[in-house]
Amino acid sequence: MRIGRKVIAVVAAAPLLAWAQQTPTTDVQTLQKQVREQEARIQELERTVKELAAAQGNGAPGQIATTPAVEPAPGETKDSGLDNPAQLSEPATFPAKLAAAPSPGPEYVGNLGFKIYESERGQIYARLFSYARYLNQKGLDPTYIDYFGNTKTVVQREDVQLNKFFLPFSGWFLDPRFRYYLYVWSANTAQGDAAQVVGAGNLSFVLNDHFTFGAGITSLPSVRSTEGQFPYWLGVDDRLTADEFFRGSYTSGVWVKGEIVPNVNYMVMLGNNLSTLGISASQLDNKLDTWSAMLSWLPTTGEFGPLGAFGDFEGHEEVATRIGLHFTQSTETAQSQPGTNNIENSQIRLTDGSVIFTPNLFAPGTTVEEVQYDMSSLDAGIKYRGYSLEAEYYWRQLSNFVGPGTAGFARINDTGFQIQASAMLVPRLVQLYAGASEIHGHYGDGSELRVGVNYFPMQMRGLRVNAEWLNLDDSPVGYTAVPYPVGGNGDVFHANFELNF
């Protein structure tokens, strides 16, 4: 848009000139003063026009640039996570100044990132997720005693870390039905450890709403938080301890997912093991017998927020509900388990925190070399007008032990639950949440209580400031990427600044 100085001057000064024609000559000084004031207003108007023109780039005169709508590709479902870009975009509630003069550039879709290329042959989205964390574990006891009477040290950390760096690329090639999701992922708390930097991803083919076939690395749908909600959790990259203790992790495999009937979705995956991150192919056993299945029902609104997120940031005007069921089974060996501090660690531990493959753990001369892991979870949630209440129950069985001295070992059954509640105190700006979880088993019990607050300075997801306090009671799980350590007993505080686009 270009508006000449003369045009502005004429339009702005016309009322003044009309008034001047009726003004006696004795008011010349007053008229001159008003002319000077009008000239100042004209200059200010010119600056505004130039700013608008710069913001609009090459837009046509008189037009405001807008972002084109994202059309779902064939076969996309209502709640298919990253397969449906239209689900991930944020409501248009930007600050007024930005809305009036949007910057030119690539199309942006929340949690997919910026569309950096598109043609009839393909599409590329680029995204970035990272966060800085201050962690203070000085409120924890310095030691704990496990079920077998061993005293162990708890490292009481106080540090600042750029905790994670995540750079995914996604889109399609040649045919919108052929999809890719490839990324680089780094956990800086694991500097120098195996799998500190990961290059991974997956390829998929969307047949229709009912069948999407995939292959590569993805998260086993073993619990709700591994269905693909990341990073739309109440805390920043931080599950409750019960969730962390029972869940599976990322693995290589094949899967199929889709919509059975409206509002009912499923996923079934066959994988290599519970966690492939930090595990080479030579460490895997020759049994392709890790499988996981998920069934979710969204009975009221047919959705549960973008990616099925935790909390009601969007402020549902109708009651949104979900019920989910998960089952996972895997034969695991010590070789196929990630290191204790590896990225997205998923160790099989007893409820006192002991790794089950530890030599001589149960008695001198006994070592578990192989075990069958069976785990089920049931979750339910409700959201309405910024409030949410979400819970999950877990049951795990360890059986079929193989190794020296393990003959006759009885099955080990463990249970647990978690519950989270949240409220948007100020819509799209301030969110308060609280959570609790417990883990119960023959080898000990653990629990936690937490309270946190989220502040969204731009009134949209993408930038978040988070602070969280945890009270731990004998945590049986933990590693450097999460704020709680194994054996943690006491208070932990951490604060985070999150970037996600």
ABEGO torsion letter per residue (X at the ends): XBBBAAAAAAAAAAAAAAAAAABBAAAAAAAAAAAAAAAAAAAAAAAAAAAAAAAAEABBBGBBBBBBBBBBBBGBBAAAEAABAAAABBBBABBAAAAABBBBEBBBBBGAEBBABBBAAEBBBBBBBBBBBBBBAAABBABBBBAAGBBBBBBBBBBBBBABBBBBBBEBBGBAABBBBBBBBBBAAABGBBGABBBBEBBBBBABAABBBBBEBBBBBABAAAAGAOABBABBGBBBAAAAAABBBBBBEBBBBEBABBGBBBBBBBBABABABGBBAAABBABBABBBBBBBBBAAAGBAEBGGBBEBAAGBABBBBBBBBBBBBBBBBAAABBBAABBGBBBBBBAAGBBAABBGAABBGBBBABBBBBBBBBBBBBBBGGBBBBBBBBBBBBBGBBEBGABGBBBBBBBBBBBBBBBBABBGABBBBBBBBBBBBAAEBBBBBBBBBBBBAAGBBGBBBBBBBBBBBGBABEBAABABBBGBBEBBBBBBBBBBX
